[in-house]
Amino acid sequence: MWLTLAFISAALLGMYEVFKKAALNENAVIPVLFFNTVFCSLLFLPIILMSRFCPTLIQNTMFYVPKVSFETHLYIILKSIIVLSSWLFAYFATKHLPITIAGTIKASQPVLTLLGALIVFGERLNLFQWIGVSLAIISFFLLSSAGKKEGINFKHNIWIWFIVLATVTGAVSGLYDKYLMARFDRMTVQVWYNCYQMAIMFIILLLLWYPKRKVTTPFQWRNSIFFISLFLVIADFVYFYALSYPDSMISIVSMVRRSGVVVSFVAGIFFFKERNIRNKAIDLILVLIGMFFLYLGSK
């Protein structure tokens, strides 16, 4: 069941990436990310209020948010900082890179999560799963060749480094998720880390963007900003639910979740009219074949 949930989360995450690219094109990054955190928090507000003032209505459902200790909130704040770091790097990179490149690089994140899972959680992969991981690594190196044809030098392009940093911090977040899901209620984690992110982003907005708003890229409101939050909240809900299964493997869930790159890749072709699709498609196919071997291995 947890593997099926991982695939559902992947499709939703793909839609999240598409709306993120649409919202960020020629737009100010920090306000877009701030509104994303605001809408994510507002989507959870009814659940928070019901859990506090009408607990009997949802106490026996998967949506109930129990009261937790101050120490637990500290763990969740750390989660917020890690995720927000990854998002800041990813949002800037997504704005300046083709989605067919940024999305495929981000899809390699589970490879780093895998290394951490092997070291931290003692997870072990079988032959099929190792084949899947190897194909994902190969696709990353092939993608660098495709990027050169668009004038993107992987060694010297700052936005490539940003998406790589987003991938690294995202892998750290994935490992931390497994740790949190084994100790705390999943709804508590998801609800409060979104709220803390909103508070942190408000400070960043005031200190970094607002004083320079007139000399940087202007902010434009777009409806796609709301849909970033909507698809992200649902994708994360399904993702945390998958990790709550005792036998779930973070290395596999993270890898499958990144198969949502198919959705963003197709959008890059038809909606964003990106170039050099044939070579990038080869890289994507390798990623998909890798996902298939991971699926076989999990069976």
C-alpha positions as CSV (number, residue, x, y, z in Angstrom):
1,M,0.0,0.0,0.0
2,W,2.8,2.4,0.9
3,L,4.3,2.0,-2.6
4,T,0.9,2.9,-4.3
5,L,0.7,6.0,-2.1
6,A,4.2,6.9,-3.2
7,F,3.2,6.8,-6.9
8,I,0.1,8.9,-6.2
9,S,2.3,11.5,-4.4
10,A,4.6,11.5,-7.4
11,A,1.9,12.5,-9.8
12,L,0.7,15.3,-7.5
13,L,4.3,16.5,-7.1
14,G,4.6,16.7,-10.8
15,M,1.6,19.0,-11.0
16,Y,3.2,21.1,-8.2
17,E,6.4,21.5,-10.3
18,V,4.4,22.6,-13.3
19,F,2.5,25.3,-11.4
20,K,5.7,26.4,-9.7
21,K,7.4,27.0,-13.0
22,A,4.4,28.9,-14.3
23,A,4.3,31.1,-11.2
24,L,8.0,31.8,-11.2
25,N,8.7,32.7,-14.8
26,E,9.7,36.4,-14.8
27,N,8.4,36.8,-11.3
28,A,9.9,37.6,-7.9
29,V,10.9,34.3,-6.2
30,I,10.6,35.2,-2.5
31,P,7.0,36.6,-2.5
32,V,5.9,33.5,-4.5
33,L,7.4,31.2,-1.9
34,F,5.9,33.3,0.9
35,F,2.4,33.1,-0.5
36,N,2.9,29.4,-1.1
37,T,3.6,28.9,2.7
38,V,0.6,31.1,3.5
39,F,-1.8,29.1,1.4
40,C,-0.4,25.8,2.7
41,S,-1.0,27.0,6.3
42,L,-4.5,28.3,5.5
43,L,-5.5,25.0,4.0
44,F,-4.7,23.4,7.3
45,L,-6.3,26.0,9.4
46,P,-9.8,24.3,9.6
47,I,-8.1,21.1,10.8
48,I,-6.2,23.0,13.5
49,L,-9.3,24.7,14.7
50,M,-11.4,21.6,14.7
51,S,-8.7,19.7,16.6
52,R,-8.6,22.3,19.3
53,F,-12.2,23.3,19.7
54,C,-14.2,20.4,18.3
55,P,-11.9,17.4,18.8
56,T,-14.6,14.8,19.1
57,L,-15.6,15.4,15.5
58,I,-12.3,14.3,14.0
59,Q,-10.4,12.7,16.9
60,N,-10.8,9.2,15.4
61,T,-9.9,10.2,11.8
62,M,-6.6,10.6,10.0
63,F,-6.9,14.4,10.1
64,Y,-6.8,14.9,13.8
65,V,-3.9,17.0,15.1
66,P,-3.1,16.1,18.7
67,K,-1.4,18.4,21.2
68,V,2.3,17.8,21.5
69,S,5.2,18.9,23.7
70,F,7.4,21.9,23.3
71,E,10.3,19.6,22.5
72,T,8.3,18.1,19.6
73,H,7.7,21.5,18.2
74,L,11.5,22.1,18.2
75,Y,11.9,19.0,16.1
76,I,9.3,20.3,13.7
77,I,10.9,23.7,13.5
78,L,14.1,22.0,12.4
79,K,12.2,20.2,9.7
80,S,10.8,23.6,8.5
81,I,14.3,25.1,8.3
82,I,15.6,22.2,6.3
83,V,12.7,22.2,3.8
84,L,12.7,25.9,3.4
85,S,16.4,25.9,2.6
86,S,15.7,23.3,-0.1
87,W,12.8,25.3,-1.5
88,L,14.7,28.6,-1.7
89,F,17.4,26.9,-3.8
90,A,14.9,25.0,-5.9
91,Y,12.6,28.0,-6.6
92,F,15.5,30.2,-7.8
93,A,16.8,27.4,-9.9
94,T,13.4,26.6,-11.4
95,K,12.9,30.3,-12.4
96,H,16.2,30.4,-14.4
97,L,16.5,26.8,-15.7
98,P,14.4,24.8,-18.2
99,I,12.0,22.6,-16.2
100,T,13.1,19.6,-18.3
101,I,16.6,20.1,-16.8
102,A,15.8,21.3,-13.3
103,G,13.1,18.6,-12.8
104,T,15.3,15.8,-14.0
105,I,18.2,16.8,-11.8
106,K,15.8,17.1,-8.8
107,A,14.6,13.6,-9.7
108,S,18.1,12.3,-8.7
109,Q,17.5,13.4,-5.1
110,P,16.6,9.9,-3.9
111,V,20.0,8.6,-4.8
112,L,21.4,10.8,-2.0
113,T,18.5,9.8,0.2
114,L,19.5,6.2,-0.5
115,L,23.1,6.7,0.6
116,G,21.8,8.2,3.8
117,A,19.2,5.5,4.3
118,L,22.0,2.8,4.0
119,I,24.1,4.6,6.6
120,V,21.5,5.9,9.0
121,F,18.6,3.4,8.9
122,G,20.5,0.3,7.8
123,E,18.2,-0.2,4.8
124,R,19.4,-2.8,2.3
125,L,18.6,-2.9,-1.4
126,N,18.3,-6.0,-3.6
127,L,19.7,-6.4,-7.1
128,F,16.7,-4.9,-8.9
129,Q,16.8,-1.8,-6.7
130,W,20.5,-1.3,-7.2
131,I,19.9,-1.4,-11.0
132,G,17.3,1.3,-10.6
133,V,19.6,3.5,-8.6
134,S,22.5,3.0,-11.0
135,L,20.3,4.1,-14.0
136,A,19.3,7.2,-12.2
137,I,22.9,8.1,-11.6
138,I,23.8,7.5,-15.2
139,S,20.9,9.8,-16.4
140,F,22.4,12.7,-14.4
141,F,25.7,12.6,-16.2
142,L,24.0,12.3,-19.6
143,L,21.8,15.3,-18.7
144,S,24.9,17.5,-18.4
145,S,25.6,16.8,-22.1
146,A,22.1,17.8,-23.1
147,G,22.4,21.0,-21.0
148,K,25.6,22.1,-22.9
149,K,23.6,22.2,-26.1
150,E,21.4,25.0,-24.5
151,G,24.5,26.9,-23.3
152,I,24.2,25.6,-19.7
153,N,27.6,24.6,-18.3
154,F,27.0,22.4,-15.3
155,K,30.2,23.3,-13.7
156,H,29.9,27.1,-13.9
157,N,26.2,27.8,-13.9
158,I,25.1,29.1,-10.5
159,W,21.5,27.9,-11.0
160,I,22.8,24.4,-11.6
161,W,24.5,24.6,-8.3
162,F,21.3,25.9,-6.7
163,I,19.3,22.9,-8.0
164,V,22.1,20.6,-6.8
165,L,22.0,22.2,-3.3
166,A,18.2,21.9,-3.4
167,T,18.6,18.2,-4.1
168,V,21.1,17.7,-1.3
169,T,19.0,19.5,1.3
170,G,15.9,17.7,0.0
171,A,17.6,14.4,0.6
172,V,18.4,15.4,4.2
173,S,14.8,16.3,4.6
174,G,13.7,12.9,3.3
175,L,15.9,11.2,5.9
176,Y,14.6,13.4,8.6
177,D,11.1,12.6,7.6
178,K,11.6,8.9,8.2
179,Y,13.0,9.8,11.7
180,L,10.0,12.0,12.5
181,M,7.4,9.5,11.2
182,A,8.8,6.8,13.5
183,R,8.4,9.1,16.6
184,F,5.6,11.7,16.0
185,D,2.1,11.9,14.6
186,R,2.3,12.6,10.9
187,M,-0.5,15.2,10.8
188,T,1.2,17.1,13.6
189,V,4.4,17.2,11.6
190,Q,2.8,18.3,8.3
191,V,0.5,20.9,9.8
192,W,3.0,22.6,12.1
193,Y,6.0,22.6,9.8
194,N,3.9,24.5,7.2
195,C,2.9,27.1,9.8
196,Y,6.5,27.5,11.0
197,Q,7.6,27.9,7.4
198,M,5.2,30.7,6.9
199,A,6.6,32.5,9.9
200,I,10.2,32.1,8.7
201,M,9.3,33.2,5.2
202,F,7.6,36.3,6.5
203,I,10.9,37.3,8.2
204,I,12.8,36.6,5.0
205,L,10.3,38.6,3.0
206,L,10.7,41.7,5.2
207,L,14.5,41.5,5.5
208,L,15.6,40.4,2.1
209,W,12.9,41.2,-0.5
210,Y,10.8,44.1,0.7
211,P,13.7,46.7,1.0
212,K,14.9,45.9,-2.5
213,R,11.6,45.2,-4.2
214,K,11.8,48.3,-6.5
215,V,15.2,47.3,-8.0
216,T,14.6,43.6,-8.4
217,T,12.2,41.5,-10.5
218,P,8.7,42.9,-9.7
219,F,6.1,40.5,-8.1
220,Q,3.1,39.6,-10.1
221,W,0.1,37.8,-8.6
222,R,-0.8,34.7,-10.6
223,N,-3.5,32.1,-9.9
224,S,-0.9,29.4,-10.3
225,I,0.6,30.4,-7.0
226,F,-2.4,29.0,-5.1
227,F,-2.3,25.7,-7.1
228,I,1.4,25.3,-6.0
229,S,0.2,25.1,-2.4
230,L,-2.9,22.9,-3.2
231,F,-1.0,20.2,-5.0
232,L,1.9,20.4,-2.6
233,V,-0.3,19.9,0.5
234,I,-2.1,16.9,-1.0
235,A,1.2,15.4,-2.3
236,D,2.8,15.7,1.1
237,F,-0.3,14.3,2.9
238,V,-0.1,11.2,0.8
239,Y,3.7,11.0,1.2
240,F,3.6,11.2,5.0
241,Y,0.9,8.6,5.0
242,A,3.1,6.3,3.0
243,L,6.0,6.8,5.4
244,S,3.8,6.1,8.4
245,Y,3.7,2.4,7.4
246,P,6.2,0.5,9.6
247,D,7.6,-1.5,6.6
248,S,8.0,1.6,4.3
249,M,11.5,2.3,3.0
250,I,12.4,6.0,2.6
251,S,15.0,5.1,-0.1
252,I,12.2,3.6,-2.3
253,V,9.5,6.1,-1.4
254,S,11.8,9.0,-2.3
255,M,12.8,7.5,-5.6
256,V,9.3,6.7,-6.7
257,R,8.1,10.1,-5.6
258,R,10.5,11.7,-8.0
259,S,8.9,9.9,-11.0
260,G,6.5,12.9,-11.0
261,V,9.2,14.4,-13.2
262,V,7.3,12.8,-16.1
263,V,4.4,15.3,-15.6
264,S,6.7,18.3,-15.5
265,F,8.7,17.0,-18.5
266,V,5.6,16.8,-20.6
267,A,4.6,20.3,-19.5
268,G,8.0,21.5,-20.5
269,I,7.3,20.3,-24.1
270,F,3.8,21.4,-24.6
271,F,3.3,24.5,-22.3
272,F,6.8,26.0,-21.9
273,K,8.0,25.1,-25.5
274,E,11.5,24.0,-24.3
275,R,14.2,22.8,-26.7
276,N,16.5,19.8,-27.1
277,I,13.8,17.4,-26.0
278,R,15.1,14.3,-27.7
279,N,18.4,14.1,-25.7
280,K,16.6,15.0,-22.5
281,A,13.9,12.3,-23.2
282,I,16.7,9.7,-23.2
283,D,17.7,10.8,-19.7
284,L,14.1,10.7,-18.6
285,I,13.6,7.2,-20.0
286,L,16.5,6.0,-18.0
287,V,15.0,7.5,-14.9
288,L,11.7,5.7,-15.6
289,I,13.3,2.4,-16.3
290,G,15.1,2.9,-12.9
291,M,11.7,3.4,-11.3
292,F,10.4,0.2,-12.8
293,F,13.3,-1.8,-11.4
294,L,12.7,-0.2,-8.0
295,Y,9.1,-1.3,-8.3
296,L,10.2,-4.9,-9.2
297,G,12.6,-4.9,-6.3
298,S,10.0,-3.8,-3.8
299,K,7.7,-6.7,-4.9
